[in-house]
Amino acid sequence: MAMTMAKSITMTIAKFNVNSNEKKTITSLIYSNASS
């Protein structure tokens, strides 16, 4: 459930021209929340 949500959020972020460092940070936060 959490992984599916993380993937869809990541996909949504990827649609925008997000700075790659910012994208990495957001993705890291999502995955650390999903694992705990």
PDB file of N, CA, C and O in Angstrom:
ATOM      1  N   MET A   1       0.838  -1.209   0.000  1.00  0.00           N
ATOM      2  CA  MET A   1       0.000   0.000   0.000  1.00  0.00           C
ATOM      3  C   MET A   1       0.874   1.261   0.000  1.00  0.00           C
ATOM      4  O   MET A   1       0.734   2.139  -0.852  1.00  0.00           O
ATOM      5  N   ALA A   2       1.773   1.319   0.977  1.00  0.00           N
ATOM      6  CA  ALA A   2       2.659   2.489   1.065  1.00  0.00           C
ATOM      7  C   ALA A   2       3.570   2.597  -0.151  1.00  0.00           C
ATOM      8  O   ALA A   2       3.843   3.698  -0.630  1.00  0.00           O
ATOM      9  N   MET A   3       4.044   1.449  -0.654  1.00  0.00           N
ATOM     10  CA  MET A   3       4.920   1.458  -1.821  1.00  0.00           C
ATOM     11  C   MET A   3       4.187   1.966  -3.056  1.00  0.00           C
ATOM     12  O   MET A   3       4.755   2.714  -3.851  1.00  0.00           O
ATOM     13  N   THR A   4       2.922   1.563  -3.224  1.00  0.00           N
ATOM     14  CA  THR A   4       2.119   2.026  -4.356  1.00  0.00           C
ATOM     15  C   THR A   4       1.953   3.538  -4.291  1.00  0.00           C
ATOM     16  O   THR A   4       2.063   4.226  -5.306  1.00  0.00           O
ATOM     17  N   MET A   5       1.690   4.046  -3.103  1.00  0.00           N
ATOM     18  CA  MET A   5       1.530   5.481  -2.914  1.00  0.00           C
ATOM     19  C   MET A   5       2.846   6.202  -3.209  1.00  0.00           C
ATOM     20  O   MET A   5       2.861   7.241  -3.868  1.00  0.00           O
ATOM     21  N   ALA A   6       3.939   5.643  -2.717  1.00  0.00           N
ATOM     22  CA  ALA A   6       5.255   6.246  -2.960  1.00  0.00           C
ATOM     23  C   ALA A   6       5.556   6.306  -4.449  1.00  0.00           C
ATOM     24  O   ALA A   6       6.069   7.307  -4.948  1.00  0.00           O
ATOM     25  N   LYS A   7       5.232   5.221  -5.160  1.00  0.00           N
ATOM     26  CA  LYS A   7       5.471   5.193  -6.605  1.00  0.00           C
ATOM     27  C   LYS A   7       4.640   6.246  -7.320  1.00  0.00           C
ATOM     28  O   LYS A   7       5.161   6.947  -8.188  1.00  0.00           O
ATOM     29  N   SER A   8       3.367   6.378  -6.982  1.00  0.00           N
ATOM     30  CA  SER A   8       2.527   7.360  -7.665  1.00  0.00           C
ATOM     31  C   SER A   8       2.961   8.784  -7.351  1.00  0.00           C
ATOM     32  O   SER A   8       2.909   9.656  -8.218  1.00  0.00           O
ATOM     33  N   ILE A   9       3.391   9.027  -6.107  1.00  0.00           N
ATOM     34  CA  ILE A   9       3.900  10.356  -5.750  1.00  0.00           C
ATOM     35  C   ILE A   9       5.181  10.651  -6.532  1.00  0.00           C
ATOM     36  O   ILE A   9       5.363  11.752  -7.052  1.00  0.00           O
ATOM     37  N   THR A  10       6.069   9.649  -6.608  1.00  0.00           N
ATOM     38  CA  THR A  10       7.320   9.811  -7.343  1.00  0.00           C
ATOM     39  C   THR A  10       7.046  10.082  -8.816  1.00  0.00           C
ATOM     40  O   THR A  10       7.705  10.924  -9.427  1.00  0.00           O
ATOM     41  N   MET A  11       6.077   9.373  -9.386  1.00  0.00           N
ATOM     42  CA  MET A  11       5.693   9.581 -10.780  1.00  0.00           C
ATOM     43  C   MET A  11       5.158  10.995 -10.994  1.00  0.00           C
ATOM     44  O   MET A  11       5.466  11.640 -11.996  1.00  0.00           O
ATOM     45  N   THR A  12       4.359  11.468 -10.049  1.00  0.00           N
ATOM     46  CA  THR A  12       3.804  12.816 -10.124  1.00  0.00           C
ATOM     47  C   THR A  12       4.918  13.860 -10.078  1.00  0.00           C
ATOM     48  O   THR A  12       4.926  14.808 -10.864  1.00  0.00           O
ATOM     49  N   ILE A  13       5.855  13.677  -9.149  1.00  0.00           N
ATOM     50  CA  ILE A  13       7.001  14.585  -9.032  1.00  0.00           C
ATOM     51  C   ILE A  13       7.806  14.582 -10.329  1.00  0.00           C
ATOM     52  O   ILE A  13       8.240  15.632 -10.801  1.00  0.00           O
ATOM     53  N   ALA A  14       8.001  13.394 -10.901  1.00  0.00           N
ATOM     54  CA  ALA A  14       8.796  13.254 -12.123  1.00  0.00           C
ATOM     55  C   ALA A  14       8.187  14.007 -13.307  1.00  0.00           C
ATOM     56  O   ALA A  14       8.900  14.349 -14.251  1.00  0.00           O
ATOM     57  N   LYS A  15       6.897  14.265 -13.269  1.00  0.00           N
ATOM     58  CA  LYS A  15       6.238  15.006 -14.346  1.00  0.00           C
ATOM     59  C   LYS A  15       6.647  16.480 -14.364  1.00  0.00           C
ATOM     60  O   LYS A  15       6.547  17.137 -15.401  1.00  0.00           O
ATOM     61  N   PHE A  16       7.098  16.992 -13.243  1.00  0.00           N
ATOM     62  CA  PHE A  16       7.504  18.385 -13.141  1.00  0.00           C
ATOM     63  C   PHE A  16       9.008  18.514 -13.312  1.00  0.00           C
ATOM     64  O   PHE A  16       9.748  17.551 -13.110  1.00  0.00           O
ATOM     65  N   ASN A  17       9.453  19.690 -13.681  1.00  0.00           N
ATOM     66  CA  ASN A  17      10.888  19.940 -13.796  1.00  0.00           C
ATOM     67  C   ASN A  17      11.448  20.262 -12.417  1.00  0.00           C
ATOM     68  O   ASN A  17      11.755  21.411 -12.102  1.00  0.00           O
ATOM     69  N   VAL A  18      11.571  19.218 -11.605  1.00  0.00           N
ATOM     70  CA  VAL A  18      12.074  19.382 -10.254  1.00  0.00           C
ATOM     71  C   VAL A  18      13.589  19.249 -10.291  1.00  0.00           C
ATOM     72  O   VAL A  18      14.129  18.382 -10.978  1.00  0.00           O
ATOM     73  N   ASN A  19      14.255  20.095  -9.562  1.00  0.00           N
ATOM     74  CA  ASN A  19      15.703  19.991  -9.398  1.00  0.00           C
ATOM     75  C   ASN A  19      16.036  18.593  -8.897  1.00  0.00           C
ATOM     76  O   ASN A  19      15.389  18.098  -7.975  1.00  0.00           O
ATOM     77  N   SER A  20      17.040  17.948  -9.493  1.00  0.00           N
ATOM     78  CA  SER A  20      17.284  16.541  -9.187  1.00  0.00           C
ATOM     79  C   SER A  20      17.676  16.307  -7.732  1.00  0.00           C
ATOM     80  O   SER A  20      17.331  15.267  -7.172  1.00  0.00           O
ATOM     81  N   ASN A  21      18.379  17.233  -7.110  1.00  0.00           N
ATOM     82  CA  ASN A  21      18.694  17.092  -5.689  1.00  0.00           C
ATOM     83  C   ASN A  21      17.429  17.131  -4.844  1.00  0.00           C
ATOM     84  O   ASN A  21      17.280  16.360  -3.896  1.00  0.00           O
ATOM     85  N   GLU A  22      16.536  18.019  -5.188  1.00  0.00           N
ATOM     86  CA  GLU A  22      15.264  18.139  -4.485  1.00  0.00           C
ATOM     87  C   GLU A  22      14.448  16.860  -4.655  1.00  0.00           C
ATOM     88  O   GLU A  22      13.839  16.363  -3.707  1.00  0.00           O
ATOM     89  N   LYS A  23      14.448  16.334  -5.892  1.00  0.00           N
ATOM     90  CA  LYS A  23      13.709  15.108  -6.177  1.00  0.00           C
ATOM     91  C   LYS A  23      14.261  13.945  -5.359  1.00  0.00           C
ATOM     92  O   LYS A  23      13.496  13.141  -4.825  1.00  0.00           O
ATOM     93  N   LYS A  24      15.587  13.854  -5.261  1.00  0.00           N
ATOM     94  CA  LYS A  24      16.214  12.790  -4.463  1.00  0.00           C
ATOM     95  C   LYS A  24      15.803  12.897  -2.996  1.00  0.00           C
ATOM     96  O   LYS A  24      15.513  11.891  -2.348  1.00  0.00           O
ATOM     97  N   THR A  25      15.782  14.120  -2.486  1.00  0.00           N
ATOM     98  CA  THR A  25      15.411  14.340  -1.087  1.00  0.00           C
ATOM     99  C   THR A  25      13.969  13.924  -0.833  1.00  0.00           C
ATOM    100  O   THR A  25      13.675  13.235   0.144  1.00  0.00           O
ATOM    101  N   ILE A  26      13.074  14.346  -1.718  1.00  0.00           N
ATOM    102  CA  ILE A  26      11.653  14.001  -1.582  1.00  0.00           C
ATOM    103  C   ILE A  26      11.473  12.489  -1.657  1.00  0.00           C
ATOM    104  O   ILE A  26      10.745  11.905  -0.855  1.00  0.00           O
ATOM    105  N   THR A  27      12.144  11.853  -2.631  1.00  0.00           N
ATOM    106  CA  THR A  27      12.037  10.404  -2.799  1.00  0.00           C
ATOM    107  C   THR A  27      12.568   9.679  -1.574  1.00  0.00           C
ATOM    108  O   THR A  27      11.972   8.701  -1.122  1.00  0.00           O
ATOM    109  N   SER A  28      13.706  10.159  -1.024  1.00  0.00           N
ATOM    110  CA  SER A  28      14.276   9.560   0.185  1.00  0.00           C
ATOM    111  C   SER A  28      13.302   9.644   1.359  1.00  0.00           C
ATOM    112  O   SER A  28      13.140   8.685   2.114  1.00  0.00           O
ATOM    113  N   LEU A  29      12.659  10.796   1.503  1.00  0.00           N
ATOM    114  CA  LEU A  29      11.677  10.973   2.572  1.00  0.00           C
ATOM    115  C   LEU A  29      10.499  10.023   2.402  1.00  0.00           C
ATOM    116  O   LEU A  29      10.032   9.420   3.368  1.00  0.00           O
ATOM    117  N   ILE A  30      10.022   9.896   1.162  1.00  0.00           N
ATOM    118  CA  ILE A  30       8.900   9.000   0.889  1.00  0.00           C
ATOM    119  C   ILE A  30       9.272   7.561   1.233  1.00  0.00           C
ATOM    120  O   ILE A  30       8.522   6.862   1.913  1.00  0.00           O
ATOM    121  N   TYR A  31      10.448   7.123   0.753  1.00  0.00           N
ATOM    122  CA  TYR A  31      10.841   5.738   0.990  1.00  0.00           C
ATOM    123  C   TYR A  31      11.144   5.466   2.453  1.00  0.00           C
ATOM    124  O   TYR A  31      10.844   4.378   2.944  1.00  0.00           O
ATOM    125  N   SER A  32      11.734   6.429   3.169  1.00  0.00           N
ATOM    126  CA  SER A  32      11.989   6.205   4.591  1.00  0.00           C
ATOM    127  C   SER A  32      10.680   6.139   5.374  1.00  0.00           C
ATOM    128  O   SER A  32      10.583   5.390   6.346  1.00  0.00           O
ATOM    129  N   ASN A  33       9.671   6.912   4.967  1.00  0.00           N
ATOM    130  CA  ASN A  33       8.353   6.820   5.593  1.00  0.00           C
ATOM    131  C   ASN A  33       7.682   5.489   5.273  1.00  0.00           C
ATOM    132  O   ASN A  33       7.024   4.893   6.126  1.00  0.00           O
ATOM    133  N   ALA A  34       7.857   5.028   4.035  1.00  0.00           N
ATOM    134  CA  ALA A  34       7.238   3.772   3.606  1.00  0.00           C
ATOM    135  C   ALA A  34       7.846   2.569   4.325  1.00  0.00           C
ATOM    136  O   ALA A  34       7.146   1.598   4.612  1.00  0.00           O
ATOM    137  N   SER A  35       9.153   2.632   4.616  1.00  0.00           N
ATOM    138  CA  SER A  35       9.793   1.478   5.250  1.00  0.00           C
ATOM    139  C   SER A  35       9.495   1.368   6.737  1.00  0.00           C
ATOM    140  O   SER A  35       9.523   0.271   7.294  1.00  0.00           O
ATOM    141  N   SER A  36       9.206   2.506   7.392  1.00  0.00           N
ATOM    142  CA  SER A  36       8.998   2.432   8.842  1.00  0.00           C
ATOM    143  C   SER A  36       7.574   2.064   9.237  1.00  0.00           C
ATOM    144  O   SER A  36       7.268   1.970  10.425  1.00  0.00           O
TER     145      SER A  36
END
